[in-house]
């Protein structure tokens, strides 16, 4: 990293559309690509969380976001977290 360049970490959610009986971590998630402000579209699939580090590269004018951590979101953990939040309110 060049001196004076700030350390920037980005977090991204990605929906991977998947179907099938053998896929255990699937769930219904809001599809940000197909949804609008008036119409919400939900898709069956896997939701991934990806953390990236933004770095400048000498051969490109724009910095690149290089992934360093990717994790699969588990729908049952999200439901437990939301239930706990509702109890604490």
N, CA, C and O atoms as a GROMACS GRO file, in nm:
protein
  356
    1UNK      N    1   0.085  -0.118   0.000
    1UNK     CA    2   0.000   0.000   0.000
    1UNK      C    3   0.090   0.124   0.000
    1UNK      O    4   0.185   0.131   0.078
    2UNK      N    5   0.060   0.219  -0.086
    2UNK     CA    6   0.137   0.343  -0.084
    2UNK      C    7   0.114   0.421   0.044
    2UNK      O    8   0.006   0.415   0.103
    3UNK      N    9   0.214   0.494   0.085
    3UNK     CA   10   0.198   0.574   0.206
    3UNK      C   11   0.096   0.684   0.181
    3UNK      O   12   0.093   0.744   0.073
    4UNK      N   13   0.013   0.710   0.280
    4UNK     CA   14  -0.091   0.812   0.266
    4UNK      C   15  -0.221   0.760   0.209
    4UNK      O   16  -0.321   0.832   0.209
    5UNK      N   17  -0.224   0.636   0.159
    5UNK     CA   18  -0.349   0.579   0.106
    5UNK      C   19  -0.429   0.522   0.223
    5UNK      O   20  -0.375   0.443   0.300
    6UNK      N   21  -0.557   0.560   0.238
    6UNK     CA   22  -0.634   0.512   0.353
    6UNK      C   23  -0.668   0.363   0.341
    6UNK      O   24  -0.681   0.310   0.230
    7UNK      N   25  -0.682   0.298   0.454
    7UNK     CA   26  -0.724   0.158   0.457
    7UNK      C   27  -0.876   0.156   0.451
    7UNK      O   28  -0.943   0.205   0.542
    8UNK      N   29  -0.929   0.100   0.343
    8UNK     CA   30  -1.074   0.096   0.323
    8UNK      C   31  -1.117  -0.050   0.313
    8UNK      O   32  -1.067  -0.126   0.229
    9UNK      N   33  -1.210  -0.090   0.400
    9UNK     CA   34  -1.266  -0.225   0.397
    9UNK      C   35  -1.413  -0.212   0.360
    9UNK      O   36  -1.488  -0.138   0.423
   10UNK      N   37  -1.454  -0.286   0.257
   10UNK     CA   38  -1.593  -0.286   0.211
   10UNK      C   39  -1.659  -0.419   0.244
   10UNK      O   40  -1.593  -0.523   0.246
   11UNK      N   41  -1.789  -0.415   0.271
   11UNK     CA   42  -1.867  -0.537   0.297
   11UNK      C   43  -1.978  -0.544   0.193
   11UNK      O   44  -2.047  -0.445   0.169
   12UNK      N   45  -1.995  -0.660   0.131
   12UNK     CA   46  -2.093  -0.677   0.025
   12UNK      C   47  -2.176  -0.803   0.052
   12UNK      O   48  -2.123  -0.904   0.097
   13UNK      N   49  -2.305  -0.794   0.024
   13UNK     CA   50  -2.394  -0.911   0.030
   13UNK      C   51  -2.426  -0.955  -0.112
   13UNK      O   52  -2.460  -0.872  -0.197
   14UNK      N   53  -2.414  -1.083  -0.137
   14UNK     CA   54  -2.442  -1.137  -0.270
   14UNK      C   55  -2.543  -1.250  -0.257
   14UNK      O   56  -2.528  -1.338  -0.173
   15UNK      N   57  -2.645  -1.248  -0.341
   15UNK     CA   58  -2.745  -1.355  -0.344
   15UNK      C   59  -2.712  -1.449  -0.459
   15UNK      O   60  -2.706  -1.408  -0.574
   16UNK      N   61  -2.692  -1.576  -0.425
   16UNK     CA   62  -2.668  -1.679  -0.526
   16UNK      C   63  -2.794  -1.763  -0.536
   16UNK      O   64  -2.830  -1.834  -0.442
   17UNK      N   65  -2.862  -1.756  -0.650
   17UNK     CA   66  -2.988  -1.829  -0.665
   17UNK      C   67  -2.960  -1.978  -0.679
   17UNK      O   68  -2.890  -2.022  -0.771
   18UNK      N   69  -3.016  -2.057  -0.586
   18UNK     CA   70  -2.998  -2.202  -0.586
   18UNK      C   71  -3.128  -2.269  -0.548
   18UNK      O   72  -3.205  -2.218  -0.467
   19UNK      N   73  -3.152  -2.385  -0.606
   19UNK     CA   74  -3.267  -2.469  -0.572
   19UNK      C   75  -3.218  -2.611  -0.552
   19UNK      O   76  -3.109  -2.646  -0.597
   20UNK      N   77  -3.298  -2.690  -0.486
   20UNK     CA   78  -3.264  -2.831  -0.472
   20UNK      C   79  -3.276  -2.880  -0.329
   20UNK      O   80  -3.263  -2.802  -0.234
   21UNK      N   81  -3.301  -3.008  -0.315
   21UNK     CA   82  -3.320  -3.068  -0.184
   21UNK      C   83  -3.190  -3.080  -0.106
   21UNK      O   84  -3.192  -3.079   0.018
   22UNK      N   85  -3.077  -3.092  -0.174
   22UNK     CA   86  -2.951  -3.117  -0.107
   22UNK      C   87  -2.884  -2.990  -0.056
   22UNK      O   88  -2.785  -2.998   0.018
   23UNK      N   89  -2.934  -2.873  -0.092
   23UNK     CA   90  -2.875  -2.747  -0.046
   23UNK      C   91  -2.941  -2.711   0.086
   23UNK      O   92  -3.059  -2.678   0.089
   24UNK      N   93  -2.865  -2.716   0.195
   24UNK     CA   94  -2.920  -2.703   0.330
   24UNK      C   95  -2.932  -2.558   0.376
   24UNK      O   96  -3.023  -2.527   0.454
   25UNK      N   97  -2.846  -2.469   0.332
   25UNK     CA   98  -2.842  -2.333   0.386
   25UNK      C   99  -2.925  -2.234   0.305
   25UNK      O  100  -2.912  -2.113   0.321
   26UNK      N  101  -3.011  -2.286   0.217
   26UNK     CA  102  -3.088  -2.195   0.133
   26UNK      C  103  -3.200  -2.129   0.212
   26UNK      O  104  -3.244  -2.180   0.315
   27UNK      N  105  -3.244  -2.015   0.163
   27UNK     CA  106  -3.353  -1.942   0.225
   27UNK      C  107  -3.410  -1.842   0.126
   27UNK      O  108  -3.356  -1.826   0.017
   28UNK      N  109  -3.519  -1.776   0.164
   28UNK     CA  110  -3.578  -1.673   0.079
   28UNK      C  111  -3.522  -1.538   0.121
   28UNK      O  112  -3.533  -1.497   0.236
   29UNK      N  113  -3.461  -1.470   0.025
   29UNK     CA  114  -3.398  -1.341   0.051
   29UNK      C  115  -3.449  -1.238  -0.050
   29UNK      O  116  -3.493  -1.274  -0.159
   30UNK      N  117  -3.442  -1.112  -0.012
   30UNK     CA  118  -3.480  -1.003  -0.102
   30UNK      C  119  -3.374  -0.992  -0.212
   30UNK      O  120  -3.254  -0.984  -0.183
   31UNK      N  121  -3.419  -0.992  -0.336
   31UNK     CA  122  -3.328  -0.979  -0.450
   31UNK      C  123  -3.316  -0.831  -0.484
   31UNK      O  124  -3.410  -0.771  -0.537
   32UNK      N  125  -3.202  -0.772  -0.454
   32UNK     CA  126  -3.183  -0.628  -0.475
   32UNK      C  127  -3.177  -0.591  -0.622
   32UNK      O  128  -3.209  -0.478  -0.658
   33UNK      N  129  -3.139  -0.683  -0.708
   33UNK     CA  130  -3.128  -0.654  -0.851
   33UNK      C  131  -3.267  -0.646  -0.915
   33UNK      O  132  -3.292  -0.557  -0.997
   34UNK      N  133  -3.356  -0.736  -0.879
   34UNK     CA  134  -3.489  -0.740  -0.941
   34UNK      C  135  -3.595  -0.660  -0.867
   34UNK      O  136  -3.703  -0.638  -0.920
   35UNK      N  137  -3.566  -0.616  -0.744
   35UNK     CA  138  -3.664  -0.540  -0.666
   35UNK      C  139  -3.660  -0.392  -0.702
   35UNK      O  140  -3.557  -0.339  -0.745
   36UNK      N  141  -3.774  -0.326  -0.682
   36UNK     CA  142  -3.783  -0.182  -0.698
   36UNK      C  143  -3.835  -0.124  -0.566
   36UNK      O  144  -3.856  -0.197  -0.470
   37UNK      N  145  -3.856   0.008  -0.564
   37UNK     CA  146  -3.909   0.068  -0.442
   37UNK      C  147  -4.052   0.022  -0.415
   37UNK      O  148  -4.093   0.010  -0.300
   38UNK      N  149  -4.128  -0.003  -0.521
   38UNK     CA  150  -4.268  -0.043  -0.505
   38UNK      C  151  -4.287  -0.194  -0.498
   38UNK      O  152  -4.380  -0.242  -0.433
   39UNK      N  153  -4.200  -0.270  -0.565
   39UNK     CA  154  -4.217  -0.414  -0.573
   39UNK      C  155  -4.094  -0.485  -0.515
   39UNK      O  156  -3.981  -0.463  -0.560
   40UNK      N  157  -4.117  -0.570  -0.416
   40UNK     CA  158  -4.008  -0.648  -0.355
   40UNK      C  159  -4.012  -0.788  -0.412
   40UNK      O  160  -4.116  -0.855  -0.408
   41UNK      N  161  -3.899  -0.833  -0.467
   41UNK     CA  162  -3.888  -0.967  -0.523
   41UNK      C  163  -3.799  -1.050  -0.431
   41UNK      O  164  -3.688  -1.008  -0.396
   42UNK      N  165  -3.848  -1.167  -0.391
   42UNK     CA  166  -3.769  -1.257  -0.307
   42UNK      C  167  -3.732  -1.380  -0.389
   42UNK      O  168  -3.811  -1.429  -0.470
   43UNK      N  169  -3.610  -1.429  -0.365
   43UNK     CA  170  -3.559  -1.544  -0.438
   43UNK      C  171  -3.509  -1.650  -0.340
   43UNK      O  172  -3.463  -1.619  -0.230
   44UNK      N  173  -3.518  -1.774  -0.383
   44UNK     CA  174  -3.464  -1.885  -0.308
   44UNK      C  175  -3.317  -1.900  -0.342
   44UNK      O  176  -3.280  -1.907  -0.460
   45UNK      N  177  -3.233  -1.904  -0.241
   45UNK     CA  178  -3.091  -1.919  -0.270
   45UNK      C  179  -3.004  -1.906  -0.147
   45UNK      O  180  -3.050  -1.921  -0.034
   46UNK      N  181  -2.877  -1.878  -0.172
   46UNK     CA  182  -2.776  -1.864  -0.068
   46UNK      C  183  -2.733  -1.718  -0.061
   46UNK      O  184  -2.720  -1.652  -0.164
   47UNK      N  185  -2.710  -1.668   0.058
   47UNK     CA  186  -2.663  -1.532   0.074
   47UNK      C  187  -2.521  -1.535   0.128
   47UNK      O  188  -2.493  -1.594   0.232
   48UNK      N  189  -2.430  -1.469   0.055
   48UNK     CA  190  -2.290  -1.462   0.091
   48UNK      C  191  -2.255  -1.322   0.138
   48UNK      O  192  -2.305  -1.223   0.083
   49UNK      N  193  -2.169  -1.313   0.239
   49UNK     CA  194  -2.113  -1.186   0.286
   49UNK      C  195  -1.965  -1.188   0.249
   49UNK      O  196  -1.894  -1.284   0.280
   50UNK      N  197  -1.920  -1.083   0.183
   50UNK     CA  198  -1.782  -1.076   0.136
   50UNK      C  199  -1.717  -0.948   0.187
   50UNK      O  200  -1.772  -0.839   0.169
   51UNK      N  201  -1.601  -0.960   0.251
   51UNK     CA  202  -1.525  -0.844   0.296
   51UNK      C  203  -1.406  -0.826   0.202
   51UNK      O  204  -1.335  -0.921   0.171
   52UNK      N  205  -1.385  -0.702   0.158
   52UNK     CA  206  -1.279  -0.672   0.063
   52UNK      C  207  -1.194  -0.556   0.113
   52UNK      O  208  -1.240  -0.472   0.190
   53UNK      N  209  -1.071  -0.554   0.068
   53UNK     CA  210  -0.978  -0.446   0.097
   53UNK      C  211  -0.957  -0.368  -0.033
   53UNK      O  212  -0.922  -0.426  -0.136
   54UNK      N  213  -0.977  -0.237  -0.029
   54UNK     CA  214  -0.961  -0.153  -0.147
   54UNK      C  215  -0.814  -0.112  -0.157
   54UNK      O  216  -0.759  -0.050  -0.066
   55UNK      N  217  -0.751  -0.148  -0.270
   55UNK     CA  218  -0.609  -0.118  -0.290
   55UNK      C  219  -0.588  -0.056  -0.428
   55UNK      O  220  -0.657  -0.092  -0.524
   56UNK      N  221  -0.494   0.038  -0.439
   56UNK     CA  222  -0.460   0.092  -0.570
   56UNK      C  223  -0.363  -0.002  -0.641
   56UNK      O  224  -0.273  -0.058  -0.578
   57UNK      N  225  -0.381  -0.020  -0.770
   57UNK     CA  226  -0.291  -0.103  -0.849
   57UNK      C  227  -0.220  -0.014  -0.951
   57UNK      O  228  -0.282   0.076  -1.009
   58UNK      N  229  -0.090  -0.037  -0.974
   58UNK     CA  230  -0.014   0.055  -1.060
   58UNK      C  231  -0.060   0.057  -1.205
   58UNK      O  232  -0.039   0.158  -1.273
   59UNK      N  233  -0.121  -0.050  -1.255
   59UNK     CA  234  -0.160  -0.054  -1.395
   59UNK      C  235  -0.305  -0.010  -1.419
   59UNK      O  236  -0.353  -0.017  -1.532
   60UNK      N  237  -0.374   0.035  -1.315
   60UNK     CA  238  -0.513   0.074  -1.331
   60UNK      C  239  -0.536   0.210  -1.264
   60UNK      O  240  -0.476   0.239  -1.160
   61UNK      N  241  -0.622   0.291  -1.322
   61UNK     CA  242  -0.653   0.422  -1.265
   61UNK      C  243  -0.742   0.411  -1.142
   61UNK      O  244  -0.730   0.490  -1.049
   62UNK      N  245  -0.831   0.312  -1.143
   62UNK     CA  246  -0.925   0.294  -1.032
   62UNK      C  247  -0.872   0.188  -0.935
   62UNK      O  248  -0.811   0.090  -0.978
   63UNK      N  249  -0.894   0.206  -0.805
   63UNK     CA  250  -0.853   0.102  -0.709
   63UNK      C  251  -0.941  -0.022  -0.722
   63UNK      O  252  -1.055  -0.015  -0.766
   64UNK      N  253  -0.886  -0.135  -0.682
   64UNK     CA  254  -0.959  -0.261  -0.686
   64UNK      C  255  -0.998  -0.303  -0.546
   64UNK      O  256  -0.929  -0.271  -0.449
   65UNK      N  257  -1.108  -0.375  -0.535
   65UNK     CA  258  -1.152  -0.433  -0.408
   65UNK      C  259  -1.115  -0.582  -0.409
   65UNK      O  260  -1.175  -0.661  -0.482
   66UNK      N  261  -1.017  -0.618  -0.329
   66UNK     CA  262  -0.969  -0.756  -0.325
   66UNK      C  263  -1.031  -0.830  -0.206
   66UNK      O  264  -1.013  -0.787  -0.092
   67UNK      N  265  -1.103  -0.940  -0.231
   67UNK     CA  266  -1.169  -1.011  -0.121
   67UNK      C  267  -1.069  -1.083  -0.032
   67UNK      O  268  -0.972  -1.143  -0.080
   68UNK      N  269  -1.093  -1.076   0.101
   68UNK     CA  270  -1.009  -1.150   0.193
   68UNK      C  271  -1.089  -1.239   0.287
   68UNK      O  272  -1.032  -1.322   0.357
   69UNK      N  273  -1.223  -1.222   0.290
   69UNK     CA  274  -1.307  -1.308   0.376
   69UNK      C  275  -1.444  -1.320   0.312
   69UNK      O  276  -1.508  -1.220   0.280
   70UNK      N  277  -1.489  -1.443   0.293
   70UNK     CA  278  -1.622  -1.469   0.240
   70UNK      C  279  -1.689  -1.573   0.329
   70UNK      O  280  -1.630  -1.676   0.362
   71UNK      N  281  -1.815  -1.544   0.369
   71UNK     CA  282  -1.886  -1.636   0.458
   71UNK      C  283  -2.029  -1.654   0.410
   71UNK      O  284  -2.092  -1.560   0.360
   72UNK      N  285  -2.079  -1.774   0.426
   72UNK     CA  286  -2.217  -1.806   0.391
   72UNK      C  287  -2.307  -1.770   0.509
   72UNK      O  288  -2.282  -1.813   0.621
   73UNK      N  289  -2.412  -1.692   0.483
   73UNK     CA  290  -2.506  -1.654   0.587
   73UNK      C  291  -2.603  -1.769   0.610
   73UNK      O  292  -2.656  -1.825   0.514
   74UNK      N  293  -2.626  -1.804   0.734
   74UNK     CA  294  -2.715  -1.912   0.770
   74UNK      C  295  -2.850  -1.853   0.808
   74UNK      O  296  -2.857  -1.772   0.901
   75UNK      N  297  -2.956  -1.889   0.741
   75UNK     CA  298  -3.089  -1.832   0.764
   75UNK      C  299  -3.138  -1.856   0.907
   75UNK      O  300  -3.203  -1.769   0.965
   76UNK      N  301  -3.108  -1.973   0.964
   76UNK     CA  302  -3.156  -2.000   1.100
   76UNK      C  303  -3.088  -1.908   1.201
   76UNK      O  304  -3.151  -1.868   1.299
   77UNK      N  305  -2.962  -1.873   1.180
   77UNK     CA  306  -2.894  -1.778   1.270
   77UNK      C  307  -2.955  -1.639   1.260
   77UNK      O  308  -2.965  -1.568   1.360
   78UNK      N  309  -2.993  -1.599   1.140
   78UNK     CA  310  -3.056  -1.468   1.120
   78UNK      C  311  -3.189  -1.464   1.194
   78UNK      O  312  -3.220  -1.365   1.260
   79UNK      N  313  -3.268  -1.572   1.184
   79UNK     CA  314  -3.397  -1.578   1.253
   79UNK      C  315  -3.379  -1.571   1.405
   79UNK      O  316  -3.456  -1.503   1.473
   80UNK      N  317  -3.279  -1.640   1.459
   80UNK     CA  318  -3.253  -1.635   1.603
   80UNK      C  319  -3.212  -1.494   1.646
   80UNK      O  320  -3.255  -1.446   1.750
   81UNK      N  321  -3.129  -1.430   1.568
   81UNK     CA  322  -3.083  -1.294   1.599
   81UNK      C  323  -3.201  -1.197   1.598
   81UNK      O  324  -3.213  -1.112   1.686
   82UNK      N  325  -3.289  -1.210   1.498
   82UNK     CA  326  -3.406  -1.121   1.490
   82UNK      C  327  -3.501  -1.146   1.607
   82UNK      O  328  -3.558  -1.051   1.661
   83UNK      N  329  -3.519  -1.270   1.646
   83UNK     CA  330  -3.606  -1.302   1.760
   83UNK      C  331  -3.549  -1.245   1.889
   83UNK      O  332  -3.623  -1.194   1.973
   84UNK      N  333  -3.418  -1.253   1.906
   84UNK     CA  334  -3.354  -1.196   2.024
   84UNK      C  335  -3.368  -1.044   2.027
   84UNK      O  336  -3.394  -0.987   2.133
   85UNK      N  337  -3.352  -0.980   1.914
   85UNK     CA  338  -3.371  -0.835   1.906
   85UNK      C  339  -3.512  -0.795   1.942
   85UNK      O  340  -3.533  -0.694   2.009
   86UNK      N  341  -3.611  -0.873   1.897
   86UNK     CA  342  -3.751  -0.842   1.927
   86UNK      C  343  -3.780  -0.858   2.076
   86UNK      O  344  -3.861  -0.783   2.132
   87UNK      N  345  -3.716  -0.955   2.142
   87UNK     CA  346  -3.734  -0.972   2.285
   87UNK      C  347  -3.674  -0.857   2.365
   87UNK      O  348  -3.728  -0.818   2.469
   88UNK      N  349  -3.563  -0.803   2.317
   88UNK     CA  350  -3.493  -0.697   2.390
   88UNK      C  351  -3.559  -0.560   2.372
   88UNK      O  352  -3.528  -0.467   2.447
   89UNK      N  353  -3.647  -0.546   2.275
   89UNK     CA  354  -3.712  -0.417   2.251
   89UNK      C  355  -3.821  -0.390   2.350
   89UNK      O  356  -3.886  -0.285   2.344
   0.00000   0.00000   0.00000
